Every structure is written in C-alpha cells, then in structure tokens.
Amino acid sequence: MKPFREIYAPDLQSRSLKKEIASQGYLLVRGLLPFEDVNQLLNEILLIVGVAGWLMPGYGFVERAADNGAICGESDSSFNLVYQQVFGLESFHALAHHPALRQVMKLLIGSRLLIHPKPIGRLIFPNCERLVIQAHQDHQSIAGDPESFTAWIPLHNCPLELGPLRILEGSHRFGLQKVDPETGIIPNGTARGGDWVSGQINAGDVLIFHSLTVHAAAPNVSKQLRISLDCRFQDYERAVDPANLVFAGSSNRSWEATYANWRSDDLKYFWKHMSLKLKPSKDELIQLAQTAASPKMQSRYARILSQLESQMPG
Ligand SMILES: O=C(O)CCC(=O)C(=O)O
C-alpha cells in the first residue's frame, strides 16, 4: 500500500497544514507529542486493563500481550465496564488538550478552537475480525459542521501488524458517501477517493484527517492489544451537534461520574462558557423530543436536552 504523506512536527511552520489537508484529506505529523506524555497515559490504561484480566499473566506492560480469553469490544458489556474506567482518567482527557496538539490544531482551524470533550479510546484485541473498524467517515457520527477534524493518536509504536489506521486519499472531496444504514459503514469496494495509504505510526505521531475523509483500521494480527485515541476538533463558531457534549446513549455515563477522581477542575465542563452554535439547537431538540420518527429517537433527543439544560441553563 502507498505510504502516508508525512511531515516532521518541527517543519510544520514551513508547510501549510491547511493546504495539505484541503488537498489530500489528511497528514501524518511525526514526533508531535513527547513520548513520556503518551507513555504515561498508556501505562495508566494498561493498569486498568491488566486488573480486568485482558493481559497475559507473566508479561510486562511493554509486551501488552493480550489474553484472547478476554476478547471483547465496544458492543460487549464487559468492554464497557473497563472502558468507563479508562474514560474516567483525567490524563485521557488531558491528552486532547496537550499544548503541542492544540498548537497544531490551531494552525489548521484558527484560534477559535473547540476540542470535543469526548475523546474515544480504542482498546483493540488482536485477531478478532468483528472488532476491526471498517471504512467510514467521522462526519456520520460527529455531525455538526463537516469542517471538523480527527487526530488519531496511538499510545505506542503501531507497526502494520498492530492494525494502524488506513486513509483513502482525497476521499473528503466526495461529500458524505453511501453507507449501510444499520452500521454506518461504507460497503466494501464502494468508497470514492484516490489510493489507500498506510504505514507504521509511532508513539508521539499524530494522524490528522478531515471529518469526510474515508478511513478504516487495518486488522490487528499481532499478539498485542492496540491502544489509541481519536480526538476531535473544530472552530467553535461552526455548528456543533450537542450529542458531542453529553451522553446521549441510554447507559448511565455522566460527566459527574467521569470527573469523580480528577485532581484538578481545569478541564471540567471547559466548553460550558464558550458560545457554541448548537445544531440541533435547544428549541429544535424540544421539537425533536416529540416528533422524531421513533420513540427511541425521541428519548435520545430528550436525554440530550435534559443534560444540556443542566450543563448550560437558559
Ligand atoms: O482506531 C480505530 O480502530 C478506528 C479509529 C477511527 O475510526 C477514528 O479515529 O475515527
């Protein structure tokens, strides 16, 4: 497969990140985050997954040897119990606000930077086909304004056998592409764009791409867990879907539970005082909670509305 277009972080000032992303839909920035900062979060996550029994006994954190007897993924309740602990780590959220990452995202987006408050942690067991994330565009789930961006951040070196992300070059120019309505996945072989590009992505590197850029994970065919974060960014004067600020699903997740063990208040509800352009707006949510096509969607909108009201009354 064709290699990623890449740049070393110190050279970013001399090349336009904006132009690169506008033309190819992505750019791999090498060596942006200090290894120690990424590794510290990795170790905190490994502590959690180790206690959960996801690692083979007798191996160290460096090996990350997965116990395939514990295989689970996003749709499994055993996964969600562990994931909630990871999501509750202050350092998990702090990585999205890392000064080096903020600085680069400002080069792309400008000074009105909104960092979406819910990064996604990917804890990917090896050799499990159903856990491989297939071709999709993030705009399908982030909604709001398509001019938003994802930073994909592996917390350890990620050679091809560990299943790093692949990108379909130039695919952001084709708008929203046809998906299977059940899964949000673009059916095999139908994605529009240029060549698929891929390659090893190391701890400290950050793969940045547009919300309409088609991407997929390569299968993890190693013996190790693959651990990475996806963080989202946009201009706060552009539309943001309020589902990105609350817990719209029917699980019992909440910001209060997330913040329970945090030492600092600095990043709690940091978006509350920004003047955001919500789409749907609160008034539209009131309507949708009554008129959406199914009772399931109506309760989802009602949940978003009630959490928004308590976060941002008025
Ligand atoms: O890490 C993965 O396996 C998938 C990540 C992804 O799809 C994303 O960053 O949007």
The ligand as an SDF file (V2000), in Angstrom:
LIG
                    3D

 10  9  0  0  0  0  0  0  0  0999 V2000
   -8.6690    3.1770   15.8930 O   0  0  0  0  0  0  0  0  0  0  0  0
   -9.5140    2.5850   15.2250 C   0  0  0  0  0  0  0  0  0  0  0  0
   -9.5340    1.3470   15.1060 O   0  0  0  0  0  0  0  0  0  0  0  0
  -10.5700    3.3620   14.5000 C   0  0  0  0  0  0  0  0  0  0  0  0
  -10.4050    4.8410   14.6730 C   0  0  0  0  0  0  0  0  0  0  0  0
  -11.3770    5.6280   13.8730 C   0  0  0  0  0  0  0  0  0  0  0  0
  -12.1630    5.1420   13.1420 O   0  0  0  0  0  0  0  0  0  0  0  0
  -11.3670    7.0900   14.0060 C   0  0  0  0  0  0  0  0  0  0  0  0
  -10.3970    7.6640   14.5190 O   0  0  0  0  0  0  0  0  0  0  0  0
  -12.3450    7.7200   13.5690 O   0  0  0  0  0  0  0  0  0  0  0  0
  1  2  2  0
  2  3  1  0
  2  4  1  0
  4  5  1  0
  5  6  1  0
  6  7  2  0
  6  8  1  0
  8  9  2  0
  8 10  1  0
M  END
$$$$
